[in-house]
Amino acid sequence: MHLYGTQSVNNLGHLTIGGVDTVDLANIYGTPLLVYDIALFRERAKAFKETFKKAGITAQVAYASKAFSSIAIYEVAKQLDLSLDVVSGGELYTAVAADFPRERIHFHGNNKSYSELQYAFDEKIGCIVVDNFLEIEWLKQISESRKEKMNVLLRVTPGVHASTHDYITTGQEDSKFGFDLKNGQADDAFLKLYNHPFLTVLGMHCHIGSQIFETDAFRFAAEVLMEKMVEWREKFKFVCPVLNLGGGFGIRYTAEDKPLQPAAYVEEMENVVLSMTRKHNYPLPEVWIEPGRSLVGDAGTTLYTTGSTKLVPGLRTYVAVDGGMSDNIRPALYGAKYTAVSANRMMDPHSDKVTIAGKCCESGDKLIEDTYLAEPVEGDLIAIFCTGAYTYAMASNYNRLAKPAIVFCEDGKHQLVVRRETYEDLVKLDIPLQQIESENVK
Ligand SMILES: *Cc1c(COP(=O)(O)O)cnc(C)c1O
């Protein structure tokens, strides 16, 4: 049994997170409940920042908040002096609601709307990561008509094939994201922006994918971008002040995953940047990174209560829980693997082989296939680990299930940061049928 961060087992045999008994949490807030170990989030953030300090590199560590966006997590990120990546007007709005320092907000996305870009100008955010030629035209229009400045980074695709699941690989050439480095698109984009009176090119950005374990992939991406920077200095006399190398650092979901410490990936990048700047006598740029999953992934644990169990003789035992693909679609969407424990009976031998099923009307709604728990009885509390990233953020109301509540735990204290949806919430956007005054209806 692998525990994460501050997790422990108390003398009642209950799982604790941040010094708080998970059985108590379930009693107070109900289930499904997403519990964050905030000390672990802080530790991860500090480790990233520390590695840059050690290397003598000025850096921004931006929390890629699409992994889990909420006012409270933005407030913690603010406390930690992190920067923030947003990918939509909605995430920007959430950041504004948290009063996140605007100069540390970076706006991403492959199809930002005109009004989203205007919103970014309204809020005077730190930087827009430009993804396509239409966006360049719009940014010119907006900045020229307002006579307002904006920093931009160019998102490029370095052509790195990191071995991870196809759906979450974004650095290769055939990608919907960014400008291709090899076919000249990136050069064209740069020249359209360079020396613009209101748009300031800070440099280059790449993000090669997600849940990546190979340091080679990060090293290669850093090399390819540094080479381009050197080329742009020769060709255009442009010295790049910022190099943004994205996120994607892998974490341990199950024993099969063997990640390095998240900060170790960053050290690899730093080594490339340091050695290549030395070799080419290039001024050391600021290095920005954008961890999402590796900041919040293993800090999150979902608590579920078990209901029915179904024995399929000779095959398997299904244990059904009170959530499922509605609060964690990752297993159904891309076969994501997790581990679980019987959180109310941690001392009991976890020797019953079961499949944890959700309650949604889809056969594929299984959270974990073939895992080991204490012999399940109705009303057990099950904890699924490592659910802090891309779970609540992707939650739906499928089957009109209410989205779970979210609690932060730290130093024996707990606080509700997102309340559970109610039935009223579920119909709040619905408009009852009006009398339709039409001939055709009769
Ligand atoms: C999603 C994303 C990230 C974060 O990826 P993780 O795998 O969660 O670390 C960083 N940068 C960009 C541009 C992204 O789209």
The ligand as an ORCA input file, in Angstrom:
! r2SCAN-3c Opt
* xyz 0 1
  C      -1.972     21.006    -19.900
  C      -0.831     21.905    -20.054
  C       0.148     21.962    -19.074
  C       0.154     21.077    -17.858
  O       0.317     19.742    -18.163
  P       0.504     18.697    -16.967
  O       0.651     17.404    -17.663
  O      -0.734     18.760    -16.161
  O       1.702     19.110    -16.211
  C       1.172     22.868    -19.238
  N       1.225     23.687    -20.324
  C       0.292     23.656    -21.284
  C       0.390     24.568    -22.417
  C      -0.767     22.766    -21.195
  O      -1.681     22.738    -22.156
*
